[in-house]
Amino acid sequence: MIEVPEGAETRAPRPKLGPRKSADYQNSIRHWSTLCDAKMSPDAKNFMKSDTSLALRGALVAKDEGRLTEYHHPMYRARWAEPRDIADPLVVQELLSAAGLDGEAALDRAHSDEMIGRLKSNTEEAIERGVFGVPTIFVDDEMFWGNDRFELVRHYLTKQA
């Protein structure tokens, strides 16, 4: 058996999209955003490599305070519709404040070892359960990955009812 050093990349790099597939991919995003009535800026691609961990830890803080929805929807808009760099602590603090939290205190908590550990633990738990991307939805032990699986989830739930 081949041993892979801890922390080493274990997958091949993602192939670049050719011009036709790239155009189709952009069309697909446009169609999905229209279907879901979700605004998507073509400039959102400029932040595809941004580290989202602070924003995710902010979500944990907002959830603990019962303000997840008030944080999540504006964070989504900041990432995909406006778009803004959600790795920027000032952006995260502004969105935490707009969600009705003490932005400075909430950002401090998002930077805490507690939240760093919690996000790591949640991520490890998701991976152990089989998650490899977002969105992933579980219905009991059945896993559905991708926004194009929402109708399958609806069908599965209807079948279970």
LINKA-V953128 format. One record per run of one state. SS is the DSSP state (hx for helix, st for strand, lp for the rest). FROM is the first residue (numbers start at 1). TO is the last residue. If there is no record, write none. Layout:
BEGIN
SS_FROM_TO ; SS_FROM_TO
END
This chain:
BEGIN
lp_1_18 ; hx_19_36 ; lp_37_41 ; hx_42_47 ; lp_48_52 ; hx_53_64 ; lp_65_67 ; hx_68_81 ; lp_82_88 ; hx_89_98 ; lp_99_102 ; hx_103_110 ; lp_111_112 ; hx_113_129 ; lp_130_135 ; st_136_139 ; lp_140_141 ; st_142_145 ; lp_146_146 ; hx_147_160 ; lp_161_161
END
